[in-house]
């Protein structure tokens, strides 16, 4: 709790039993894909801790006015990701609600010598990000009919992709710290990591992957309200050096089922990038851990 780790944990069976929960309202129109994204998002907290999911339970809120076939598709989408994670679905709970919501409560496990916390980043570490930023901006544009699902299919598909491969790569190589990038945005979660570790960070905006359409859409004011909240909260902790406001917006963007942000020693960074590729994940070197406090974003 003291460092805002991604999952709670208790000693169990020679390791740590991990516990996390997440659910939210639809961010895409297609029910099956919504189920996939919500499940991938909930499972991500276990991967961010270096663990593997064991069991999952469905959390459902659904209005009686909607066709139950929609709910069936949402649950099937979630089930597909639970099966892909090799966890077991152990039931769940549903309530009637005016707005649909779906997610999972997930239990996982990690050996004590494999656990990865968001504290532990060391000066000199490389920062690696495994998914592009800006999907909050894109899904906001989808809700406003400024883009279609077809136009942002790559971003939707990436959000529905498990962080399973990235988690396996971390376990294989050994890293200093990690977290997944979700509602507080890339800079928010990086701020938590460096704050818990007692260090600072430099981020290279030009090396940070961002969905191409996110920048012009955000520049026109199309972004979720959480982006403003993230910016306001982090204002005193982030210094932009030669980076325009338009380029900074995606770094504050709340992400749904975002990638892992990993701090890794420089002598293992290349091995991590290779391992990510071998496990079907991507990775970009986006900055480094430095002495001091706060985050400096450079071009």
N, C-alpha and C positions, 0 to 999 in steps of 0.2 A: 504493500500500500504506500510505503514512504517514497517510492520512486515511480509510482504509477506504472508498474509492470503490466504487460498485456494480459496475463492470466494470474489468477490466484493459485497458490500451491501449498500442499501439505506433504510431509514425509510419508512415504508409503512404499512398501515392498522393495526397499533398497534404492529407491529413487524418489521422485516427486510426482504426486498426482496433481494434474493441472485442471483448472476449472474456469470456463468463460461462458459468456452469453451475449448474444446480439440479435436484434431484429429491427426492421424498419418498414416504412411504406414503400410501394412500388416506385422504382426509378425508371423503368422501361414499360412499354405497353404489353409486350408479349409475356404471358403468365409463366410459361416454362422457363424462359430466360431469367425472369425475375427470381424464380425459385433457385436457380443455379447461382446467381450473383449473391443472394442473401445467404445461402449456405456456404459458399466460398468465403464470404466475408467473416462469418462466424467461426469457421474452421481456422482462419488465418492466425488468430491469437495463439493457438497451440503451436503452429509452425514457427511463429516469431519467438517463442520460448525455447526453440530447439527440440520440441516434443513431437509426438505422433498422436493423432486422435484415436480414442478407443471407442467411445459411445457418443451418440447425439440424440437429442430429444427435440421434436418439433414444437415451435411456439407459433400459434396461429390466432389471428383476429380476422373475422370475416363477416361482412354484412349479409343478412338473410335475403336482401333484395337482389343479390348477384347470383348468377348461375353457378351451381356447385361444380360444374365441369371446369370452371376457371380455377377453383381451389384445387381440383385434382391435378391440373397442369402445374400449378405452383409447387405442389408437394412432389410431383414426379421430377420436376427440375431439381428440387432440393435433394431428393433421394439419389439422383444420378451423381451428385457431387459427394454425398456421404459414401456411396459405394466406391467412387474413385479414390477417396481418402483411405479406404479400407477400415473405416469405423463401422459400428453397428448401430442402426436406428433402434431405439428402445422406447418408442411411443412418443408421447408429448401431451400437449394440452391446447384446447381451442376455446375461444370465447366469441360471442357475437359483438361486433363493433361496426360503427358506421363507415370506417375506412379500413381497407385490407392492410394487414401487417403480417410479416413472416420472418422467421429466423430460427436459430438453434441455440440450445444450451449444449455445450460440448465438454466432455471430459477427456483428458489426454494424459500421457505419461512421458517422463523424461528421466534418464539416468542422472544422478547428481553431478557426474563429471561432464555431462553434455548440456546441462541447462544453460541457456543464454538469456541474460537479463538486459534491460535497457540501460543499466549502469555498468561501467567497466570500460568505456571508450578511453583510449590512451593517446597522449600527445604523439603525433606522427602517424596515427592510423589513417588508412584510406577510408572514405565513405562511399559505399556502393548502394545504388538504388535499382530495384529489379522490375519496376513497371513505370511507364510514362505517367506524368501528372496531367491533371486537367479534366478528369472524367466528371467531376461535379459541375464544371462549366458546361460540358457537352450535354449532360442529362438535363440541366436547367434549360438549355436551348431546345432540347427535345420537348419538354413540357410546354414551351412557348411556341412550338411549331416552327422554329427557325431552322431546324434540321430534322431529317427523318432517321429512323433506326438504321436504315440501309446505309446512309451517309456516315454514320458513326459506328458501323458494325465492328471495326477493329477494336475500338475502345470498349464496346460492350463485351465482345469475346474475351478481351484481356481481363475485364472485371470478373468474368465468370470462370477464369482460370485459377485453379488452386495454387497456393504458395507452397505446395508439396515439394516440388523440385528445388525451389530456393531453400526450403528448410533442410532438405537432404544435403544440399551442397554446403550449407553452414556447418552441419554436423560432421561432414566429411573432412572439411578443411580446418575447422576450429577458428572461432572469431571472438572478438573482444566484447561486443554488445550488439543488440539488434532490437528493432521494434517494427510493427507494421504501420503503414501510412494510411490513416483513416480520417476521422472527422476533424482533427485539429490541423490537417494539412501537413505537407512535407516539413515546413519550417516549424510548425508547432510540435511535431513529434521529434524533430531533431533538437529543438530547444529542451524538451523533456530529457532526452538522452544526454546532452552535454551538461545540463543542470545536475542530473543524478550522478554524473561522472566527474564533476568539478573541473571541466575543461571548456574550451571554446571551439568554434568551427569556422572554416572558410568553405563557401559553396561557389562553384564555378557555374554561373547561369548557362553559359554556352555549352557545357557538357551535360547539363541536366535534361533528361528526355521529357518532352512535353508534347501532347497531342497537337498536331499542326493547327487545327481549327480553333483550339482553345484560346489562343492569344488574341486574335481579332474579335472573337465573340466577347471575351472579357473586357476588351478595350471599349466595346460599345455598351458596357454595363450589364451584359448578360452573364450573371454568375449567382450562385446561391447566397442567401443571407449570411450563412456561416462563414463565408470568405471575409466579409467585413468584420465579423466578430473576431476571427483569428488574427486579422491584421491589427485591430485595435488592441488586443491582448498582448501581441508580440512587439508592438511598436517600439518599445524601449530596448528590446533585445536583438533587433535586426538592423544592421547598417548596410545600406545599398551603396556600393562603390562603382559608379559608372554604369548602373543598370537602371533603365527607365521603369516607371511604374507599370506600364503594360507588360513588361517582361517579368515583373515580380508577381503579378496576380496569380498565375497558376501555382506558384510555390506556396501560397496561402490557401489554395482551393481545398475544401473538404473532399476527401476521397472516399468512395465506397468500394470495398474490396481492392484497396491499393496494394502496392508491392511491399517488399521488406526493405528497410533501411538498415544497412549493416556497417558496423565499424570493425575493420580488420587490419591487422598489422601489415605494414607495407611489404614485408617479405612474403606474405601469404596472399596478397591481393590478386596477383595473376593466377594463382592456383584456384582462388575462389571464382574468378571470372570463367576459367576453364571448366570448373565443376558445375557452375550454373548452366553453361552451354550443354554439358554432357547430360544434365538432368532435365533438359528441355525448357530451361528458364533463361531470361536475359539479365544482363547486368551492365551498369554504366558507372564509371568512376566519376563522382560528382563533386568531390571535395576532399578535405582532410581535417583531422582533429588537431587543434593548436592549443598553446597555452593561453590562459586568460578566461574570459567569459563572453557570452553572446555569440552572434552569428554575423559574419561579414559576407555579403553576396557580391561577388565580382563578375565582370563580364566574361 
